[in-house]
Amino acid sequence: MRKATIDKNKKCPRCGEVERQVKNGRTKAGTQSYLCRHGNKTYTLEPKQNTYSEETKALAIKIYYAGTSGRGVGKILGMSKNNVYRWIKKNGNDCE
């Protein structure tokens, strides 16, 4: 059984317990995962956000309005076509 270490930065988001926090491997994104032995909750301290920059979004919309399909834009920029369609829908019919 692993020994729990006390670190003031590690705090369970569910119960708020600072003690009895142990490392519990890594997530798919590569960040450290922790386990609260008190509440049996797995969590990460700093989860990674997979977001695209505003410049990339604007470029995707510009390419789409230039005549390329959403699927084509996704292939050009290496992303899902669903992202492109979601940004176009969110942006409305505004052309840049």
C-alpha distances in whole Angstrom, upper triangle without the diagonal:
4,7,9,13,16,19,22,22,19,20,20,23,23,22,23,19,19,16,12,13,11,12,12,15,18,21,24,26,24,22,19,17,15,13,14,11,15,17,15,17,17,19,21,22,25,26,29,32,34,38,41,43,47,49,47,48,51,52,51,53,56,55,55,58,60,60,57,55,52,50,52,51,47,48,50,47,44,43,43,46,45,44,48,49,47,48,52,51,50,53,55,59,59,60,59
4,6,9,13,15,19,19,16,18,17,21,21,20,20,17,16,13,10,10,7,9,10,13,16,19,22,24,21,20,16,15,12,11,12,11,14,16,14,16,15,17,18,19,22,24,26,30,32,35,38,41,44,46,44,45,49,49,48,51,53,53,53,56,58,58,55,53,50,49,50,49,45,46,48,45,42,41,41,45,43,42,46,47,45,46,50,50,48,50,53,57,57,58,57
4,6,10,13,16,17,15,16,17,20,21,20,19,16,14,11,8,9,7,10,12,15,18,21,25,26,23,21,17,16,13,12,12,11,13,16,15,17,16,18,19,19,22,24,27,30,33,36,39,41,44,46,45,46,49,50,49,52,54,54,55,58,59,60,57,55,52,51,52,50,47,48,49,46,44,42,43,46,45,44,47,49,46,47,51,51,49,51,54,57,57,58,57
4,7,10,13,14,11,13,13,17,18,16,15,12,10,7,5,6,5,8,11,14,17,20,23,24,22,19,15,14,11,10,9,9,11,14,13,14,14,15,16,16,20,21,25,28,31,34,37,39,42,44,43,44,47,48,47,49,52,52,52,55,57,58,55,53,50,49,51,49,45,47,48,44,42,41,41,45,43,41,45,46,44,45,48,48,46,48,52,55,55,56,55
4,6,10,11,10,12,13,17,18,17,15,12,9,7,7,7,7,9,13,15,18,20,24,24,21,19,15,14,11,12,11,11,13,16,16,16,16,16,16,15,18,21,24,27,30,33,36,38,41,43,42,43,46,47,47,49,51,52,52,55,57,57,55,53,50,49,51,48,45,47,47,44,42,41,41,45,43,41,45,47,44,44,48,48,46,48,51,54,54,55,54
4,7,9,8,10,12,16,17,15,13,10,7,5,7,7,9,11,15,18,19,22,25,25,23,19,16,16,12,13,12,12,13,16,16,17,16,16,16,15,18,21,24,27,30,33,36,37,40,42,42,42,45,47,46,48,51,52,52,55,56,57,55,53,50,50,51,49,46,47,48,44,43,41,42,45,43,41,45,46,44,44,48,47,45,47,50,54,53,54,53
4,5,6,8,11,14,17,16,13,11,7,8,10,8,10,12,15,17,18,20,24,23,21,17,14,14,12,13,12,14,15,17,18,17,16,15,14,12,15,18,21,24,27,30,33,34,37,39,39,39,42,44,44,45,48,49,49,52,53,55,52,51,47,47,49,46,43,45,45,42,40,39,40,43,41,39,42,44,41,41,45,45,42,44,47,51,50,51,50
4,6,7,11,13,16,14,11,10,6,9,11,10,13,14,18,20,20,22,25,24,22,19,16,16,14,15,14,16,16,17,19,17,17,15,15,12,15,18,21,24,27,29,32,33,35,38,38,39,41,43,43,45,47,48,49,51,53,54,52,51,47,47,49,46,43,45,45,42,40,39,40,43,41,38,42,43,40,40,44,44,41,43,46,49,48,50,48
4,6,10,11,15,14,11,11,8,11,13,10,12,13,16,18,18,19,22,21,19,15,13,14,12,14,13,16,16,17,18,16,15,13,11,8,11,14,17,20,23,25,29,29,32,34,34,35,38,39,39,41,43,44,45,47,49,50,48,47,43,43,45,42,39,41,42,38,37,35,36,39,37,35,38,40,37,36,40,40,37,39,42,46,45,46,45
4,7,9,12,12,9,9,6,8,10,7,9,10,13,15,15,17,20,19,18,14,11,11,8,10,9,12,13,14,14,13,12,10,9,7,11,13,17,20,23,25,29,30,32,35,35,35,38,39,39,41,44,44,45,47,49,50,48,46,43,43,44,42,39,41,41,38,36,34,35,38,36,34,37,39,36,36,40,40,37,39,42,46,45,47,45
4,6,9,8,6,6,5,8,9,8,11,12,14,17,17,18,21,21,20,16,14,12,10,10,8,11,11,11,13,11,11,10,10,8,12,14,18,20,24,26,29,31,33,36,35,35,38,40,40,41,44,45,45,47,49,50,48,46,43,43,45,42,39,41,42,39,37,35,35,38,36,34,37,39,35,36,40,39,36,39,42,45,45,46,46
4,5,6,5,5,7,9,9,8,11,12,13,16,17,17,20,20,19,16,14,12,9,8,6,9,9,8,10,8,9,8,9,9,13,14,18,20,23,25,29,31,33,36,35,35,38,40,39,40,44,44,44,46,49,49,47,45,42,42,44,41,38,40,42,38,36,34,34,37,34,33,36,37,34,35,38,38,35,38,41,44,44,46,45
4,6,6,8,10,13,13,11,14,15,15,18,18,17,20,20,20,16,15,13,11,11,9,13,12,10,11,8,9,8,9,9,12,13,16,18,21,23,27,28,30,34,33,32,36,38,37,38,41,42,41,44,46,47,45,43,39,39,41,39,36,39,40,36,35,32,32,34,32,30,34,34,31,32,35,34,32,35,37,41,41,43,42
4,6,8,11,13,13,12,15,16,16,19,19,19,22,22,22,19,18,15,13,11,9,12,10,7,9,7,10,9,12,13,15,16,19,21,24,26,30,31,33,36,36,35,38,40,39,40,43,44,43,45,48,49,46,44,41,41,43,41,38,41,42,39,37,34,33,36,33,32,35,36,32,34,37,36,33,36,39,42,43,45,45
4,6,9,11,12,11,15,17,17,21,21,21,25,25,25,21,19,17,14,12,9,11,8,6,10,9,12,12,14,14,18,19,22,24,27,29,33,34,36,40,39,38,41,43,42,43,47,48,47,49,52,52,50,48,44,44,47,45,42,44,45,42,40,38,37,40,37,35,39,39,36,37,41,39,37,40,42,46,46,48,48
4,6,9,11,11,14,16,18,21,21,21,25,24,24,21,18,16,13,12,10,12,10,9,12,11,13,12,14,13,16,18,21,23,27,29,32,33,35,38,38,38,41,43,42,43,46,47,47,49,51,52,50,48,45,45,47,45,42,44,45,42,40,38,38,40,37,36,39,40,37,37,41,40,37,40,42,46,46,48,47
4,6,8,8,12,15,16,20,21,22,25,25,24,21,18,16,12,11,8,9,7,8,11,11,13,13,14,14,17,19,23,25,28,31,34,36,38,41,40,40,43,45,44,46,49,50,49,52,54,55,52,51,47,47,49,47,44,46,47,44,42,39,39,42,40,38,42,42,39,40,44,43,40,43,45,49,49,51,50
4,7,7,10,13,16,19,20,21,25,24,23,20,17,15,12,11,9,10,10,11,13,13,14,13,14,13,16,19,22,25,28,30,34,35,37,40,40,40,43,45,44,46,49,49,49,52,54,55,53,51,47,47,49,47,44,46,47,43,41,39,40,43,40,39,42,43,40,40,44,44,41,43,46,50,49,51,50
4,6,9,12,15,18,20,22,26,26,24,21,17,16,12,11,8,9,8,11,13,13,14,14,16,15,19,21,24,27,30,33,36,38,40,43,43,43,46,47,47,48,51,52,52,54,57,57,55,53,50,49,51,49,46,48,49,45,43,41,42,45,43,41,44,46,43,43,47,46,44,46,49,53,52,54,53
4,6,10,12,16,18,20,24,24,23,20,16,14,10,8,6,5,7,9,10,11,12,13,15,15,19,21,24,27,30,33,36,38,41,43,42,43,46,47,47,48,51,52,52,54,56,57,54,52,49,48,50,48,45,46,48,44,42,40,41,44,42,40,44,45,42,43,47,46,44,47,49,53,53,54,54
4,7,9,13,15,16,20,21,19,16,12,10,7,6,5,6,8,10,10,10,10,10,11,11,15,17,20,23,26,29,33,34,37,40,39,39,42,44,43,45,48,48,48,51,53,53,51,49,45,45,47,45,41,43,44,41,38,37,37,40,38,37,40,42,39,40,43,43,41,43,46,50,49,51,50
4,6,10,12,15,18,19,17,14,11,9,6,5,7,7,11,12,11,11,10,11,11,12,15,17,20,23,26,29,32,34,37,39,38,39,42,43,42,45,47,47,47,50,52,53,50,48,45,44,45,44,40,41,43,40,37,36,36,39,38,36,40,41,39,40,43,43,41,44,47,50,50,51,50
4,6,9,11,15,16,13,11,7,6,4,6,9,10,14,14,12,12,9,10,10,11,14,15,17,21,23,26,30,32,35,37,36,36,40,40,40,42,45,45,45,48,49,50,47,45,42,41,42,41,37,38,39,36,34,33,33,37,35,34,37,39,37,37,41,41,39,42,45,48,48,49,48
4,7,9,13,14,12,11,7,5,5,6,9,11,14,14,11,11,8,9,10,12,14,14,17,20,22,25,29,31,34,36,35,35,39,39,38,41,43,43,43,46,48,48,45,43,40,39,40,39,35,36,38,35,32,31,31,35,33,32,36,37,35,36,40,40,38,41,44,47,47,48,47
4,7,10,12,9,9,6,5,7,9,13,15,18,18,15,13,10,11,10,13,14,14,15,19,20,24,27,29,33,34,33,33,37,37,36,39,41,41,41,44,46,46,43,41,38,36,38,36,33,33,35,32,29,28,29,32,31,30,34,35,34,35,38,38,37,39,42,45,45,46,45
4,7,8,6,5,5,5,8,11,15,17,20,19,17,14,11,10,9,12,12,11,12,15,17,20,23,26,29,31,29,30,33,34,32,35,38,37,37,41,42,42,39,37,34,33,34,33,29,30,31,28,26,25,25,29,28,27,30,32,30,31,35,35,34,36,39,42,42,42,42
4,5,5,6,7,6,10,12,16,18,21,19,17,14,10,9,8,11,11,9,10,13,14,17,20,23,26,28,26,27,30,31,29,32,35,34,34,37,39,39,36,34,31,29,31,30,26,27,29,26,23,22,22,25,24,23,27,28,27,28,31,32,30,33,36,38,39,39,39
4,5,8,10,10,14,16,19,22,24,23,20,17,14,13,12,14,13,11,10,12,12,16,19,22,25,26,24,25,28,28,27,29,32,31,31,35,36,36,33,31,28,26,28,27,23,24,25,23,20,18,19,22,22,21,24,26,25,26,29,30,29,31,34,36,37,37,37
4,6,9,10,14,17,20,23,25,24,22,19,15,13,11,13,11,8,7,9,9,13,16,18,22,23,21,22,26,26,25,27,30,29,30,33,34,34,31,30,27,25,27,25,22,23,24,21,18,17,18,22,21,19,23,25,23,24,27,28,27,29,32,35,35,35,34
4,7,9,13,16,19,22,24,23,21,19,15,13,10,12,11,9,9,12,12,16,19,21,24,26,24,25,29,29,28,31,33,32,33,36,37,38,35,33,30,29,30,28,25,26,27,24,21,20,21,25,25,23,26,28,27,27,31,32,30,32,35,38,38,38,37
4,6,10,13,16,19,22,21,19,16,13,10,7,9,7,7,7,11,13,16,19,21,25,26,25,26,29,30,29,32,34,34,34,37,39,39,36,35,32,31,32,30,27,28,29,26,23,22,23,27,26,24,27,30,28,28,31,32,31,32,36,38,38,39,38
4,7,10,13,16,19,18,16,14,11,9,6,8,8,9,11,14,16,20,23,25,28,30,28,29,33,33,33,35,38,38,38,41,42,43,40,39,35,34,36,34,31,32,33,29,27,26,27,30,29,27,31,33,31,31,35,35,34,36,39,42,41,42,41
4,7,10,13,16,15,13,10,7,6,5,8,9,9,12,15,17,21,24,26,29,32,30,31,34,35,34,36,39,39,39,42,44,44,41,39,36,35,37,35,32,33,34,31,28,27,27,31,29,28,31,33,31,31,35,35,34,36,39,42,42,43,42
4,7,10,12,12,10,8,6,5,6,8,11,12,15,18,20,24,27,29,32,34,33,34,37,38,37,39,42,42,42,45,47,47,44,43,39,38,40,38,35,36,38,34,32,30,31,34,32,31,34,36,33,34,38,38,36,38,41,44,44,46,45
4,6,9,9,6,6,4,6,9,11,14,14,18,21,23,26,30,32,35,37,36,36,40,41,40,42,45,45,44,47,49,50,47,45,41,40,42,41,37,39,40,37,35,33,33,36,34,33,37,38,35,36,40,39,38,40,43,46,47,48,47
4,5,6,5,5,6,8,11,12,16,16,20,23,25,28,32,34,37,39,38,38,42,43,42,43,47,47,47,49,51,52,49,47,43,43,45,43,40,42,43,40,38,36,35,38,36,35,39,40,37,38,41,41,39,42,44,48,48,50,49
4,6,5,7,9,12,14,16,19,20,24,26,29,32,36,38,40,43,42,42,45,46,45,47,50,50,50,53,55,55,52,50,47,46,48,46,43,45,46,43,41,39,38,41,39,38,42,43,40,41,45,44,42,45,48,51,51,53,53
4,6,8,11,13,16,17,20,21,25,27,30,33,37,39,41,44,43,43,46,48,46,48,51,52,51,54,56,56,54,52,48,47,50,48,45,46,48,45,43,40,40,43,40,39,43,44,41,42,45,44,42,45,48,51,52,54,53
4,5,9,11,15,16,19,20,23,25,28,31,34,37,39,42,41,40,44,45,44,45,48,49,48,51,53,53,51,49,45,44,47,45,42,44,46,43,40,38,37,40,37,36,40,40,38,39,42,41,39,42,45,48,49,51,51
4,7,10,13,16,19,19,22,24,27,30,33,36,38,41,40,39,43,44,43,44,47,48,47,50,52,52,49,47,43,43,45,44,40,42,44,41,38,36,35,38,36,35,39,39,37,38,42,41,39,42,44,48,48,50,50
4,6,10,12,15,15,19,21,23,26,30,32,34,37,36,35,39,40,39,40,44,44,43,46,48,48,46,44,40,39,42,40,37,39,40,37,35,33,32,35,32,31,35,36,33,34,38,37,35,38,41,44,45,46,46
4,7,10,13,12,16,18,20,23,27,29,32,35,33,33,37,38,36,38,41,41,41,44,46,46,43,41,37,37,39,37,34,36,37,34,32,30,29,32,30,29,33,34,31,32,36,35,34,37,39,43,43,44,44
4,7,9,9,12,15,17,20,24,26,29,31,30,30,34,35,34,35,38,39,38,41,43,44,41,39,35,35,37,35,32,34,35,32,30,28,27,30,28,27,31,32,29,30,34,33,31,34,37,40,40,42,41
4,6,6,9,12,15,18,22,24,26,29,28,28,31,33,32,34,36,37,37,40,41,42,39,38,34,34,36,33,30,32,33,30,28,26,26,29,28,26,29,31,28,29,32,32,30,33,36,39,39,40,39
4,6,10,12,16,18,22,23,26,28,28,28,31,33,32,34,37,37,38,40,42,43,40,39,36,35,37,35,32,34,34,31,29,27,28,31,29,27,30,32,29,29,33,33,31,33,36,39,39,40,39
4,6,9,13,15,18,19,22,25,24,25,28,29,29,31,33,34,34,37,39,40,37,36,33,33,34,31,29,30,31,27,26,24,25,28,27,24,27,29,26,26,30,30,28,30,33,36,36,37,35
4,6,10,12,16,18,21,23,22,22,26,27,26,28,31,31,31,34,36,37,34,33,29,29,31,28,25,27,28,25,23,21,22,25,23,21,24,26,23,23,27,28,25,27,31,34,33,34,33
4,6,9,12,14,18,20,19,19,23,23,23,25,28,28,28,31,33,34,31,30,26,26,28,25,22,24,25,21,19,18,19,22,21,18,21,23,21,21,25,26,23,25,29,31,31,32,31
4,6,9,11,14,17,16,16,19,20,20,22,24,25,25,28,30,30,28,27,23,24,25,22,20,22,22,19,18,15,16,19,18,15,18,20,18,17,21,22,20,21,25,28,27,28,27
4,7,10,13,15,13,13,17,18,17,19,22,22,22,25,27,27,25,24,20,20,21,19,16,18,19,15,14,12,13,16,15,12,15,17,15,15,19,20,18,20,23,26,25,26,25
4,7,9,12,10,10,14,15,14,16,18,19,19,22,24,25,23,22,18,19,20,17,15,17,17,14,13,11,12,15,14,10,13,15,13,12,16,17,15,17,20,23,22,23,22
4,7,8,6,7,10,11,11,13,15,16,16,19,20,22,20,19,16,17,18,14,13,15,15,11,11,10,12,13,13,10,11,14,13,11,14,16,15,15,19,21,20,20,19
4,5,5,6,9,10,11,13,14,16,17,19,20,22,20,21,18,19,19,16,15,17,16,12,14,13,15,16,16,12,13,16,15,12,15,17,15,15,19,20,19,19,17
4,5,5,6,8,10,11,12,14,15,17,18,21,19,20,17,19,19,16,16,18,17,14,16,14,16,17,16,13,12,15,14,10,13,15,13,12,16,17,15,15,13
4,5,5,6,9,10,10,12,14,15,16,19,18,19,17,19,18,14,15,17,15,12,15,14,16,17,18,14,13,16,16,12,14,17,15,14,17,18,16,15,12
4,5,5,6,9,10,10,12,14,15,17,16,16,14,15,15,11,11,13,12,8,11,10,13,13,14,11,10,14,14,11,13,16,15,14,17,18,16,15,14
4,5,5,6,9,10,11,12,14,16,15,15,12,14,14,11,11,14,13,10,12,11,12,12,12,9,8,11,10,7,9,12,11,10,13,15,13,13,12
4,5,5,6,9,10,11,12,15,14,15,13,16,15,12,13,16,14,12,15,14,15,14,15,12,10,12,12,9,10,13,12,10,13,13,11,10,8
4,5,5,6,9,10,10,13,12,13,12,14,13,9,11,13,11,9,13,12,14,14,15,13,10,13,14,11,11,15,15,13,15,15,14,12,10
4,5,5,6,9,10,11,10,10,9,11,10,6,8,11,9,8,11,10,11,10,12,9,6,10,11,9,9,12,13,11,14,14,13,12,11
4,5,5,6,9,10,10,10,9,12,12,9,11,14,12,11,14,13,13,11,12,10,7,9,10,7,6,10,11,9,10,10,10,8,8
4,5,5,6,9,9,11,11,14,13,10,13,15,13,12,16,15,16,14,16,14,11,12,14,11,10,13,14,11,13,12,10,8,7
4,6,5,7,6,9,9,11,9,7,10,12,9,10,13,13,14,13,15,14,10,12,15,12,11,15,16,14,15,14,13,11,11
4,5,6,5,6,6,9,8,6,10,12,11,11,14,13,13,11,13,12,8,9,12,11,8,12,14,12,13,12,12,10,11
4,5,7,9,10,13,12,10,13,16,14,15,18,17,17,14,16,15,11,12,14,12,9,12,14,12,12,10,10,7,9
4,6,9,11,14,12,10,14,15,13,15,18,18,18,16,18,17,14,14,17,15,13,16,18,15,15,13,13,10,10
4,7,9,12,10,10,13,14,13,15,18,18,18,15,17,17,13,14,17,16,13,16,19,17,16,14,15,12,14
4,7,8,6,6,10,11,10,12,14,14,14,12,14,15,11,12,16,15,13,16,18,17,17,16,16,14,15
4,5,5,6,9,10,11,12,14,13,12,9,12,13,10,10,13,13,12,14,17,16,16,15,17,15,17
4,5,5,6,9,10,11,12,10,9,5,8,9,6,6,10,10,9,12,14,14,15,15,16,15,17
4,5,5,6,9,10,10,9,8,5,8,10,8,9,12,13,13,15,17,18,18,18,20,19,20
4,5,5,6,9,10,10,10,8,11,12,10,11,15,15,14,17,19,19,20,19,20,18,19
4,5,5,6,8,8,9,7,10,10,7,10,13,12,12,15,16,16,17,17,18,16,16
4,6,5,6,5,5,5,8,8,7,10,12,12,13,15,17,17,19,19,20,19,19
4,6,5,7,8,8,12,12,11,13,16,16,16,19,20,20,22,22,23,21,21
4,6,8,10,10,14,13,11,14,17,16,16,19,21,20,22,22,22,20,19
4,6,9,10,13,11,10,13,15,14,15,18,19,18,21,21,21,19,19
4,7,9,12,11,11,14,16,15,17,20,20,20,23,24,24,22,22
4,6,8,7,8,11,12,12,14,17,17,18,20,22,22,21,21
4,5,5,7,9,10,11,13,15,16,17,19,20,22,21,22
4,5,5,6,9,10,11,12,14,15,17,18,19,19,20
4,5,5,6,9,10,10,12,14,15,17,19,19,20
4,6,5,6,9,10,10,12,14,16,17,18,18
4,5,5,6,9,10,10,12,14,14,14,15
4,5,5,6,8,10,11,12,14,14,16
4,5,5,6,8,10,12,14,15,17
4,5,5,6,8,11,11,13,13
4,5,5,6,8,9,10,12
4,5,5,8,10,12,14
4,5,9,10,13,14
4,7,6,9,10
4,6,9,11
4,6,10
4,7
4
